[in-house]
Amino acid sequence: MAKIMIVDDSKLMRKKLSDILSASGHTIVLECDNGKSATEGYLAFKPDIVTMDMNMPGMNGIETIGIIMKIDPSARIIIVSSDSNEKTILEGIRSGAKNYLVKPFRDEH
């Protein structure tokens, strides 16, 4: 299964994602609450998949995705955000994200 890094400024959302993904057999290698720790964590842990929130204090998700994609153009990032604005979704995909999941979501998603 995959090594996953969860990036979200909400502790509750990190816990929910961690519980869902762990129950599916994945390993959570790191949970980050901001973009700076996510970029440092990506270098240290080289996760297979990153879940990325868009709206975080400091460096937002788009900026963080850009830095991670410079580090590793083959990075697999899935945006998990409450921002369902089409412009934001497209900007995230153009930045390098492979998919987008809008919060709130059901566990099976």
N, C-alpha and C positions, 0 to 999 in steps of 0.2 A: 504494500500500500504506500501512499504518498507521505512525505515529510511536509508538513504545512506550517506556515507562519501566518498568524492572524494579526491584522493591524486595524484597530478600532479604538477610538478614545472612550467608548462606553465599556466599562468593566462588565456590565450585564451582557452586552452583545458578544464580547470576547468569550465569556463563559458559555453562552448559548451555542455559539459556533464550535467551541472546543468540545462541548458535550456531544453535539450532533456528529462532528467529524471523527472524534475518538470512537464513538459507538459504531461507526462504519468501518473501523479498522485502521484509520489513519493515525499518524503520530504527529502531535503538535510539538514542534521544536522550539517555538517562541511565540509569545504574545506581546505586542507592542501597542502603546497608547498614543504614539505620535510618529510623524514621518522620519524624524532624525534617528530615532531608535530603530525604525524599520530598515533604513538604509544600512545602518551599522550591523543590524541583525542579519540582513541578507548576506552581507559579506562573510559573517562569521559562521552561519548555519547552512547556507546554500540550499534553501528549501526547494522542493519540487513544485509547490504551489503556494501562492500568497493570496490571502483574501485582504482586500483593501477598502477601507472606508474612504469617502470623499471629503467629508467636512470634519476636519480636525484642527485644533489650534496649532499655530505655527505653520509648518509645512502641510499643505493640503494633499489630498490623494493624487491629483494630477501631477503636482510637482514631485511627489515621492515616486510615482510610477516612472516619470521621466528619468530620474536618477538611477533607479533600479534597472531600467532598460539600457542605460549607458553602461552600467556594470556588467549586465548580462542580457544581450539582445534576445536571447531565447527564453527569458523568464516567463513563467506562466502566472499571470495575475488575473484574479477575478474580483471585480468591484462589487462590494456589498454595501449599498448605501440607501438612505431614505430619500435621496435626491433623484426623483424620477423625471427630471427635466430632460427632454430629448437632446438639447444642446450639450448638456453635461455628459450624458451617456455617450454621445458621439465623440466628444473631446476625450473621454476616458479610453474609448476603443482606439482612437487615433494615437493616443499616447503609448499604446502598447498592450492594454488590457485585452484579454482573450474573451471575456464574457462579463455580464453585468447582472446582478441580482438586486431587486428592489426590496428594501425593508418596509414594513414587516413581511416576513415570508413564512410559509409552512415548512416544517422540518424536512419533508420529502423533497422540497426544491433543492 
